């Protein structure tokens, strides 16, 4: 009996070592620039478009759609969204598409006037939204990402996000960067880099320490918000109720077998 218990303990230890050995070494970051951000904004969606930030903020009675000046954080255009708990945001053509959390409704606006053009419905919850030039990509808090036709909003296909075979849940705000889907993981300081073809996690970006704990004034002041400036290859990140927005450069984690650099 003792031998059997020891055998089981050793087997469990072996599995833990095996998982650790195959886990992703996370990339880190370098702050390029820090910008002001509205500390009252419960950030749910963020994009960079035509020289401005567009942001979707949540909470019942406080949801909004905004266009903001990057340098100053000043709100240049504002649309109140009083009926819904707003969530993810992306652009398609000359429109902006904004999800809602549990209302099963997406709102489609004219990008320039913020005039509401139409709505469409979807099943499940709405969390994050991005697009790859062909499809809208929606997260709903599970490990599944849905690809939607931008015109009909029908589901074209689904992928399950997995890290070494294990489903990765609570995928939140999304952004399409360099042919990969970047996803905030709710209540985490990590961003997952995901293959849009297979759902495989290609790696993680560890943003721990980006905003100091003293500046997080609420338990829900978590990392959430990724925007990419394709023209200038700039990556911006922020969080819910964060007073700052950061332009960062991703620093790849050195490979284990990389030769050591020697100084002269």
C-alpha positions as CSV (number, residue, x, y, z in Angstrom):
1,X,0.0,0.0,0.0
2,X,2.8,2.4,0.9
3,X,4.6,1.5,-2.4
4,X,1.4,2.2,-4.3
5,X,1.0,5.6,-2.6
6,X,4.6,6.4,-3.3
7,X,4.2,5.3,-6.9
8,X,1.2,7.6,-7.4
9,X,3.0,10.5,-5.7
10,X,6.0,10.1,-8.0
11,X,3.7,9.8,-11.1
12,X,2.0,13.0,-10.1
13,X,5.3,14.8,-9.6
14,X,6.4,13.5,-13.1
15,X,3.3,15.0,-14.7
16,X,3.9,18.4,-13.0
17,X,7.5,18.4,-14.3
18,X,6.3,17.4,-17.7
19,X,3.7,20.2,-17.9
20,X,6.3,22.7,-16.6
21,X,8.8,21.6,-19.2
22,X,6.4,22.2,-22.0
23,X,4.8,25.4,-20.8
24,X,5.4,28.6,-22.7
25,X,8.1,30.9,-21.6
26,X,6.3,34.2,-21.7
27,X,7.6,37.2,-23.6
28,X,8.0,40.4,-21.6
29,X,7.8,44.1,-22.5
30,X,9.5,47.4,-22.7
31,X,7.5,50.7,-22.2
32,X,8.0,53.0,-25.1
33,X,5.7,55.8,-24.0
34,X,3.0,56.4,-21.4
35,X,-0.2,58.4,-22.2
36,X,-3.0,59.6,-19.9
37,X,-6.2,57.6,-19.8
38,X,-9.6,58.2,-18.2
39,X,-9.4,56.5,-14.8
40,X,-13.2,56.3,-14.8
41,X,-13.3,54.3,-18.1
42,X,-14.2,50.7,-17.6
43,X,-12.3,49.6,-20.7
44,X,-13.9,46.8,-22.7
45,X,-12.8,47.4,-26.2
46,X,-10.0,49.4,-27.7
47,X,-8.8,50.1,-31.3
48,X,-6.5,52.6,-33.0
49,X,-7.9,54.0,-36.3
50,X,-7.1,56.9,-38.5
51,X,-4.9,58.6,-35.9
52,X,-7.2,58.2,-32.9
53,X,-8.2,55.8,-30.2
54,X,-11.7,54.4,-30.2
55,X,-12.8,52.9,-26.9
56,X,-15.9,51.0,-25.7
57,X,-16.5,51.3,-21.9
58,X,-18.8,49.1,-19.8
59,X,-20.9,48.9,-16.7
60,X,-24.7,49.3,-16.5
61,X,-25.6,53.0,-16.9
62,X,-22.0,54.0,-17.6
63,X,-21.3,52.4,-21.0
64,X,-20.1,54.5,-23.9
65,X,-18.4,54.7,-27.2
66,X,-15.6,57.2,-27.5
67,X,-13.0,58.7,-29.8
68,X,-10.0,60.0,-28.0
69,X,-6.8,61.9,-28.6
70,X,-3.9,59.6,-28.0
71,X,-1.4,62.2,-26.7
72,X,-3.8,63.9,-24.2
73,X,-6.4,61.3,-23.5
74,X,-9.0,64.0,-24.2
75,X,-12.4,62.7,-25.4
76,X,-13.1,64.1,-28.8
77,X,-16.4,62.4,-29.5
78,X,-18.8,60.6,-27.1
79,X,-21.8,58.4,-27.5
80,X,-23.7,57.3,-24.3
81,X,-24.9,53.7,-24.4
82,X,-27.4,53.7,-21.5
83,X,-29.4,50.6,-22.2
84,X,-26.6,48.1,-22.3
85,X,-23.4,46.8,-20.6
86,X,-21.0,47.5,-23.6
87,X,-18.1,45.2,-24.3
88,X,-15.7,44.6,-27.2
89,X,-15.2,47.0,-30.2
90,X,-13.8,46.7,-33.7
91,X,-14.1,48.5,-37.0
92,X,-15.4,47.2,-40.3
93,X,-15.2,49.5,-43.4
94,X,-16.6,52.9,-42.3
95,X,-18.5,51.4,-39.3
96,X,-17.8,50.5,-35.7
97,X,-19.2,47.4,-34.2
98,X,-19.7,47.2,-30.4
99,X,-20.7,44.2,-28.4
100,X,-22.9,44.0,-25.3
101,X,-22.3,41.6,-22.5
102,X,-25.5,39.6,-21.8
103,X,-28.0,41.4,-24.1
104,X,-27.1,39.3,-27.2
105,X,-27.1,42.5,-29.2
106,X,-24.3,44.2,-31.2
107,X,-24.5,47.8,-32.2
108,X,-23.2,49.0,-35.6
109,X,-22.4,52.8,-35.8
110,X,-21.2,55.1,-38.5
111,X,-17.5,55.7,-37.6
112,X,-17.6,59.4,-38.2
113,X,-21.0,60.5,-36.7
114,X,-21.5,57.7,-34.2
115,X,-25.0,57.4,-35.6
116,X,-26.5,54.0,-34.8
117,X,-27.0,52.3,-38.2
118,X,-28.3,48.9,-37.2
119,X,-28.1,46.1,-34.6
120,X,-27.7,42.3,-34.9
121,X,-28.1,39.5,-32.5
122,X,-25.8,36.6,-31.4
123,X,-26.1,33.8,-28.9
124,X,-24.1,33.6,-25.7
125,X,-22.2,36.5,-24.1
126,X,-20.2,39.2,-25.8
127,X,-16.7,39.9,-24.5
128,X,-14.0,40.8,-27.0
129,X,-14.2,41.7,-30.7
130,X,-11.6,42.1,-33.5
131,X,-11.4,41.4,-37.2
132,X,-8.8,40.0,-39.6
133,X,-10.0,41.7,-42.9
134,X,-12.3,38.8,-43.7
135,X,-14.3,38.0,-40.5
136,X,-15.3,39.5,-37.2
137,X,-13.8,37.5,-34.4
138,X,-15.8,37.3,-31.1
139,X,-14.9,36.0,-27.7
140,X,-17.5,35.1,-25.1
141,X,-15.6,34.2,-22.0
142,X,-15.1,30.6,-23.0
143,X,-12.2,28.9,-24.8
144,X,-14.1,29.3,-28.1
145,X,-13.6,32.1,-30.6
146,X,-16.3,32.6,-33.2
147,X,-15.6,34.0,-36.7
148,X,-18.6,35.9,-38.1
149,X,-19.5,37.1,-41.6
150,X,-19.2,40.9,-41.4
151,X,-22.4,41.4,-43.5
152,X,-24.8,38.8,-42.3
153,X,-23.1,38.2,-38.9
154,X,-23.6,34.4,-39.3
155,X,-21.1,32.2,-37.7
156,X,-18.5,31.0,-40.3
157,X,-16.4,28.8,-38.1
158,X,-15.2,28.3,-34.5
159,X,-11.8,27.6,-33.0
160,X,-11.1,26.3,-29.5
161,X,-8.1,28.1,-27.9
162,X,-5.7,25.6,-26.3
163,X,-2.3,25.7,-24.6
164,X,-0.6,22.4,-24.9
165,X,-4.0,20.7,-25.3
166,X,-5.6,22.5,-22.4
167,X,-8.5,24.9,-23.1
168,X,-7.8,28.6,-22.3
169,X,-10.9,30.3,-20.9
170,X,-11.9,33.8,-20.0
171,X,-10.5,35.3,-23.2
172,X,-11.5,38.9,-23.1
173,X,-10.5,41.9,-25.3
174,X,-9.1,40.9,-28.7
175,X,-6.8,42.5,-31.3
176,X,-5.5,41.1,-34.6
177,X,-1.7,41.7,-34.7
178,X,0.8,40.4,-37.2
179,X,-1.5,37.6,-38.3
180,X,-2.2,36.5,-34.8
181,X,-5.1,37.1,-32.3
182,X,-4.0,38.8,-29.2
183,X,-6.3,38.1,-26.2
184,X,-6.4,39.5,-22.7
185,X,-7.0,36.8,-20.2
186,X,-9.5,38.2,-17.6
187,X,-8.1,38.9,-14.1
188,X,-4.6,38.2,-15.5
189,X,-1.6,40.3,-16.5
190,X,-1.0,38.1,-19.5
191,X,-1.9,38.4,-23.2
192,X,-2.3,35.1,-25.2
193,X,-1.0,35.1,-28.8
194,X,-3.3,32.7,-30.7
195,X,-3.2,31.1,-34.1
196,X,-6.4,32.1,-36.0
197,X,-6.2,28.9,-38.0
198,X,-6.0,26.3,-35.2
199,X,-6.6,28.1,-31.9
200,X,-3.2,27.0,-30.6
201,X,-1.6,29.4,-28.1
202,X,1.7,30.4,-29.7
203,X,2.9,32.2,-26.6
204,X,2.1,34.6,-23.9
205,X,3.1,38.2,-23.1
206,X,3.6,38.9,-19.4
207,X,2.7,42.4,-18.5
208,X,3.1,42.1,-14.8
209,X,4.1,45.3,-13.1
210,X,3.0,47.5,-16.0
211,X,0.7,49.5,-13.7
212,X,1.7,49.7,-10.1
213,X,-0.6,48.2,-7.5
214,X,-1.0,51.6,-5.8
215,X,-2.6,52.9,-9.1
216,X,-5.2,50.0,-9.2
217,X,-8.0,51.5,-7.1
218,X,-10.5,48.7,-7.6
219,X,-10.3,44.9,-7.7
220,X,-11.7,45.0,-11.2
221,X,-9.0,47.4,-12.4
222,X,-7.5,44.7,-14.5
223,X,-5.5,44.6,-17.7
224,X,-8.0,44.9,-20.6
225,X,-7.5,46.8,-23.8
226,X,-5.2,46.1,-26.8
227,X,-4.9,48.5,-29.8
228,X,-2.6,48.2,-32.8
229,X,-1.4,50.9,-35.1
230,X,-0.6,48.9,-38.2
231,X,0.9,51.9,-40.1
232,X,3.5,52.6,-37.5
233,X,3.7,49.1,-35.9
234,X,2.8,50.4,-32.5
235,X,1.1,48.3,-29.8
236,X,-1.0,50.0,-27.1
237,X,-2.4,48.4,-23.9
238,X,-4.4,49.6,-20.9
239,X,-6.9,48.3,-18.4
240,X,-10.2,48.9,-16.8
241,X,-10.2,52.0,-14.6
242,X,-6.5,52.6,-15.4
243,X,-5.2,56.2,-15.4
244,X,-2.6,55.4,-18.0
245,X,-2.3,53.9,-21.4
246,X,1.0,52.4,-22.5
247,X,2.8,52.0,-25.9
248,X,4.9,48.9,-25.4
249,X,7.4,46.9,-27.3
250,X,7.2,43.1,-26.9
251,X,10.5,41.6,-25.8
252,X,10.8,38.0,-26.8
253,X,11.8,35.5,-24.1
254,X,15.3,34.1,-24.8
255,X,15.2,30.6,-26.0
256,X,16.6,28.0,-23.6
257,X,19.3,26.8,-26.0
258,X,20.4,30.2,-27.2
259,X,24.2,30.7,-27.0
260,X,25.3,33.0,-24.2
261,X,26.6,36.4,-25.1
262,X,30.1,37.2,-23.9
263,X,31.4,40.7,-23.3
264,X,34.8,41.6,-24.6
